[in-house]
Amino acid sequence: MLSSTRDLREKISPDNQNAVVVGNPTMPKAWVDPTKEPQQLAPLPGAEEEARGIAPLLSTQALTGDAAAEAAVVPLLKKARTIHLATHGLLDGFSGGGVPGAIALAPSKGNSIDGNRGDRTSPDPATDGLLTSDEILGMKLQAELVVLSACNTGVGTITSDGVIGLSRSLILAGVPSVVVSLWSVPDAPTADLMKEFYRQLEQNPNKARALRQAMLKTMQQRPDPKDWAAFTLIGEAE
């Protein structure tokens, strides 16, 4: 799988080295439970603070609220070298596509999922605010690193091929390294850990070591493992 990622990247010549940082977009509705009506996803003010704290470290501006619309963000993702998404990640309970998983972005006005329609396919998937694993599989990404700092982003459906979820879709789309959380993470500790991760990454290009050092530093101030141990690196360290 990783060799396929490298083969894909050899065919793509990045024309810039920018970063995309998203935090707390205007939340869409989603079928979290297929037996119930679509639910309005709760806002994540802590994720917005996280994004605003990280963006200066990556020499960019955070995209929040309506500015984080799927239609606006997706073209930026295709050019970015680093992608940081602090938002909801829907996996096993999300049934919006063939491959489990979706990242919550802001929907375009008038195109959010409406449970009264009775038709889950009626909204335009490119602007409904749910960037699905299937949609990611259809993209060619130039990013060296994607960080999914969100609730439930790392746990996919287990198959004979391993974990099928957002991380695998990103790797198959060309991303060699993906950092994901394995359980719901508290806002403040996550913001601290992520900022430290990017500081460490400036000093050491090895992503696994940078993440480990960020965890160790966070652990000094917040010894409870739920505050620092949720994140893992999938893919290549360098």
Secondary structure in CASP SS format (residue, H / E / C, confidence):
PFRMAT SS
TARGET T0000
AUTHOR 0000-0000-0000
METHOD secondary structure of the structure
MODEL  1
M C 1.00
L H 1.00
S H 1.00
S H 1.00
T H 1.00
R H 1.00
D H 1.00
L H 1.00
R H 1.00
E H 1.00
K C 1.00
I C 1.00
S C 1.00
P C 1.00
D C 1.00
N C 1.00
Q C 1.00
N C 1.00
A E 1.00
V E 1.00
V E 1.00
V E 1.00
G E 1.00
N E 1.00
P E 1.00
T C 1.00
M C 1.00
P C 1.00
K E 1.00
A E 1.00
W C 1.00
V C 1.00
D C 1.00
P C 1.00
T C 1.00
K C 1.00
E C 1.00
P C 1.00
Q E 1.00
Q E 1.00
L C 1.00
A C 1.00
P C 1.00
L C 1.00
P H 1.00
G H 1.00
A H 1.00
E H 1.00
E H 1.00
E H 1.00
A H 1.00
R H 1.00
G H 1.00
I H 1.00
A H 1.00
P H 1.00
L H 1.00
L H 1.00
S C 1.00
T C 1.00
Q C 1.00
A E 1.00
L E 1.00
T E 1.00
G E 1.00
D H 1.00
A H 1.00
A H 1.00
A E 1.00
E H 1.00
A H 1.00
A H 1.00
V H 1.00
V H 1.00
P H 1.00
L H 1.00
L H 1.00
K C 1.00
K C 1.00
A C 1.00
R C 1.00
T E 1.00
I E 1.00
H E 1.00
L E 1.00
A E 1.00
T C 1.00
H C 1.00
G E 1.00
L E 1.00
L C 1.00
D C 1.00
G C 1.00
F C 1.00
S C 1.00
G C 1.00
G C 1.00
G C 1.00
V C 1.00
P C 1.00
G C 1.00
A E 1.00
I E 1.00
A E 1.00
L C 1.00
A E 1.00
P C 1.00
S C 1.00
K C 1.00
G C 1.00
N C 1.00
S C 1.00
I C 1.00
D C 1.00
G H 1.00
N H 1.00
R H 1.00
G C 1.00
D C 1.00
R C 1.00
T C 1.00
S C 1.00
P C 1.00
D C 1.00
P C 1.00
A C 1.00
T C 1.00
D C 1.00
G C 1.00
L E 1.00
L E 1.00
T E 1.00
S H 1.00
D H 1.00
E H 1.00
I H 1.00
L H 1.00
G C 1.00
M C 1.00
K C 1.00
L C 1.00
Q C 1.00
A C 1.00
E C 1.00
L E 1.00
V E 1.00
V E 1.00
L E 1.00
S C 1.00
A C 1.00
C C 1.00
N C 1.00
T C 1.00
G C 1.00
V C 1.00
G C 1.00
T E 1.00
I E 1.00
T E 1.00
S C 1.00
D C 1.00
G E 1.00
V E 1.00
I E 1.00
G C 1.00
L H 1.00
S H 1.00
R H 1.00
S H 1.00
L H 1.00
I H 1.00
L H 1.00
A C 1.00
G C 1.00
V C 1.00
P C 1.00
S E 1.00
V E 1.00
V E 1.00
V E 1.00
S E 1.00
L C 1.00
W C 1.00
S C 1.00
V C 1.00
P C 1.00
D H 1.00
A H 1.00
P H 1.00
T H 1.00
A H 1.00
D H 1.00
L H 1.00
M H 1.00
K H 1.00
E H 1.00
F H 1.00
Y H 1.00
R H 1.00
Q H 1.00
L H 1.00
E H 1.00
Q H 1.00
N C 1.00
P C 1.00
N C 1.00
K H 1.00
A H 1.00
R H 1.00
A H 1.00
L H 1.00
R H 1.00
Q H 1.00
A H 1.00
M H 1.00
L H 1.00
K H 1.00
T H 1.00
M H 1.00
Q H 1.00
Q H 1.00
R C 1.00
P C 1.00
D C 1.00
P H 1.00
K H 1.00
D H 1.00
W C 1.00
A C 1.00
A C 1.00
F E 1.00
T E 1.00
L E 1.00
I E 1.00
G E 1.00
E C 1.00
A C 1.00
E C 1.00
END
